[in-house]
Amino acid sequence: MKRGLRSFGIDASLLGGGVALAILGMPLVSGRWILIVLAVGLISIPVVRSKNLQTTFWTPREVNRRTLKLELDKEACMGVASCVKLAPQVFKLDEASLKSAFISYAPLVILDEKGASNQTILDAAMSCPYRAIILADANSGERVYP
């Protein structure tokens, strides 16, 4: 964790320094163009470093080999229903229980965990702007998303 924060700090410093140099070099008088060149160099370092970051998402083949366990964070769900649009066989908003406008959570329910392919379920979870759908590997317990 400390290593990631240190890396982030270095990248943020380089990016901030590059932006500062670019601002200082904006008036292109008396040789200030060199500041622009240095700024581009500083800004490009974090960009190049970010190409080596590992993604946390699995490829479809890897996702479909796993057995997924679904969990809902009902406090986070606001009823956007993007997951219902993508995987209606898996998710449903129980509109009958929406009797009050003061309900603290949207009544999202899981109909069938096996109702769609794992990739479809992952896409549905990723479409939730509130990250209310939590996916984990049923065998290892490893969190898949978010």
ZIFENTA-V819093 format. One record per backbone hydrogen bond with DSSP energy under -1.0 kcal/mol. NH is the residue of the N-H (numbers start at 1). CO is the residue of the C=O. E is the energy in kcal/mol with one decimal. If there is no record, write none. Layout:
BEGIN
NH:CO:E  NH:CO:E
END
This chain:
BEGIN
5:1:-2.1  6:2:-2.5  7:3:-2.4  8:4:-2.4  9:5:-2.5  10:6:-2.4  11:7:-2.6  12:8:-2.8  13:9:-2.4  14:10:-2.5  15:11:-2.5  16:12:-2.9  17:13:-2.9  18:14:-2.4  19:15:-2.3  20:16:-2.5  21:17:-2.5  22:18:-2.1  23:19:-2.3  24:20:-2.4  25:21:-2.0  28:26:-1.2  29:27:-2.7  32:29:-1.1  34:31:-1.1  35:32:-1.4  37:33:-1.8  38:34:-2.4  39:35:-2.5  40:36:-2.4  41:37:-1.9  42:38:-2.6  43:39:-2.8  44:40:-1.8  47:43:-1.0  48:44:-2.5  49:45:-2.5  50:46:-1.9  52:49:-1.2  53:50:-1.3  63:59:-2.4  64:60:-2.5  66:63:-1.2  69:136:-3.1  71:134:-2.2  73:132:-3.0  74:72:-1.0  76:73:-1.0  77:73:-1.6  85:81:-1.7  86:82:-1.7  87:83:-2.6  90:87:-1.5  91:87:-2.5  92:109:-1.9  94:107:-2.8  95:93:-1.5  97:94:-1.1  98:95:-1.3  99:97:-1.6  106:77:-1.2  108:106:-2.3  109:92:-3.0  111:90:-3.4  115:112:-1.8  121:117:-2.2  122:118:-2.6  123:119:-2.6  124:120:-2.3  125:121:-2.5  126:122:-2.6  127:123:-1.2  131:128:-1.1  134:71:-2.8  135:145:-3.0  136:69:-1.9  137:142:-3.1  138:67:-3.6  141:137:-2.3  144:135:-2.6  145:135:-1.7
END
